[in-house]
Amino acid sequence: MNRTILALIISILFIGTAEGFTPKKHTYLYAEKSGQKLYMDHYVANAEGERGCVVFMFGGAFAKGTRDNQAYATYFNELAEAGYDVISIDYRLGLKMLEKKEQEFTLSDMIGALYGSIDMAVEDLYSATLYILDNAKKWNIDTDKIVISGSSAGAISVLQAEYEICNRAENAAVLPEDFRYAGVISFAGALFSLNGEPEWAQKPAPIMLFHGNSDNQVPYKKATLLGTGFYGSQFIVNQLDKLSSPYWFYAVKYANHDLSVTPMRNNLVHIKEFLKDYVEQGSKKPRMTSVADTAYPKRQTSFSVDDYLKANYGL
């Protein structure tokens, strides 16, 4: 047989495995709220027996985004290949009207709308978690190893969800009293507060935070007016240090909001290491990784509340 033809046949036979493991995907309706059907995509891990699970919330400034955006595909596939089921969820977008330019917003309106949007997203995450818990036995999911993960608005939501569990907030009461997430992975996230600096009543689950200090969409430190606003990754880490609570902070000098997505391609080794060390083996050590990447030139690192609103919503 001609060697060129043989090589072509071999390449066709193996092209399906050239890009690595592709998990089976199942889609479920997990809730219906405000007339909106909320779905989750369940990517089944390449492993037998009980498995850990990473729940993912997409980004989009609470105005847009989809659970199956191709930007997240590598992340889902790699985690599934590593033995973790991945569940990517819909959630209600409380600021969708801003994307459509349907109405004008004052700063006061914006604060209220942001608070309501985050509250809805957290509520939907809790509903999705309940659905997973109800089906955990059938799906072979280890309920002691459910990790929440999110990008940008999704990262804000998962951090807020863990914060509200630790503070026994009213909406967290829907979860079983003894339930705790096993970890949190935040890609450019923050906490939102109407009442000054956040205070943790209990230590949170181990948290992995990725953030660039030139992010003009979600604050690296904080963006507040009279205590109301967002408290970013650097602020959260300072609090975790005081609590002696485990974390891994991956900070990139002069990086912008790219870190809401790029770690899902470029830092998979670190993410898997976090899951192994902190979720599976229970490491309690704080860990800081500071990176100066030449891909990011020196640029602005201090922004006002107006800057963040303009960058996200053009206000």
NORWOBEL-V599148 format. One record per run of one state. SS is the DSSP state (helix for helix, strand for strand, loop for the rest). FROM is the first residue (numbers start at 1). LEN is the number of residues. Records with the same first field share a line. If there is no record, write none. Layout:
# NORWOBEL-V599148
SS: FROM-LEN  FROM-LEN
This chain:
# NORWOBEL-V599148
loop: 1-2  19-6  34-2  44-7  58-12  82-2  90-6  100-7  140-1  152-1  167-3  175-8  188-2  194-13  213-9  226-2  244-3  253-4  261-2  267-1  281-5  292-13  314-2
helix: 3-16  70-12  96-4  107-33  153-14  170-5  233-11  257-4  263-4  268-13  305-9
strand: 25-9  36-8  51-7  84-6  141-11  183-5  190-4  207-6  222-4  228-5  247-6  286-6
